[in-house]
């Protein structure tokens, strides 16, 4: 089934793009939104494909997806923010292994995990943390709902994001962060040019990220969902290029090339005021009463 509009900005002008993937004999082409420039998977993976993609091996380090933005301090901004507000109910939507939940619980919050595959978070459940499947009705709302590297995985934002919003109290907060893989930084332009030069070959890879967002598209989703922006900032991280080079890396011209292009790209992004970065951090308030009060 072809997508009829962009799930981020709602623009109905979608055209073919340079990105094509194949997974288990199925091809997934990506359309480009004329409104915000984001890339949208066509068709979206069905339930059977999603189950194959997100099996128990998905969270294993040796099976890390080449599409994942993993950094050692991935949750540092979230935890720093939570330390400054009075504890309440915290929902981690797309909690994965539940590592963040353990740290949030230690700060005095009621931490609840929600995931497509709750078995990922066995360790968190053993620690007494409540873990639910995304289809379950919780029966309560949260002061803070966290979306960490989640939105790019959702195959039906039109129905899924309103349900996420229902998890937040009036005056509560959405704290989100993730990749902006559609932003036109130098690294992205080089990758896209190389693909076009080779005739846009099909890459064999699971479509873990079904939306490659731009800043305009990501902010468009938040704005049209009725969230009041409190904070939005972007940066450019090294991934998928290496952050540093080892002696072994020096024997690979491709790895050295990716490293060099990313360093140039990060320099250009910094010069441009980080407007072309590849990762965002966002805090938005759902309309209603004020958000959790600061301890400061």
Buried (B, 14 or more C-beta within 10 A) or exposed (E): EEBEBBBBBBBEEBEEBBBBBBBEEEEBBBBBBEBBBBBBBBBBBEEEBBEEBBBEEBBEEEEEBEBBBEEEEBBEBBBEBBEEBEBBBBBBBBBBBBBBBBBBBEEEBBBBBBBBBBEBBEEBBEBEBBBBEBEEEBEEBBBBBBBBBBBBBBBEBEEBBEEBBEBBBEBBBBBBBBBBBBBBBBBBEBBBEEBEEEEBEEEEBBBBBBBBBBBBBBBBBBEEBEBEEEEBEBBBBBBBBBEEBEEEBEEEEEBBEBBEBBBBBBEBBEEEEBEBBBBBBBBBBBEEEEBBEEEE
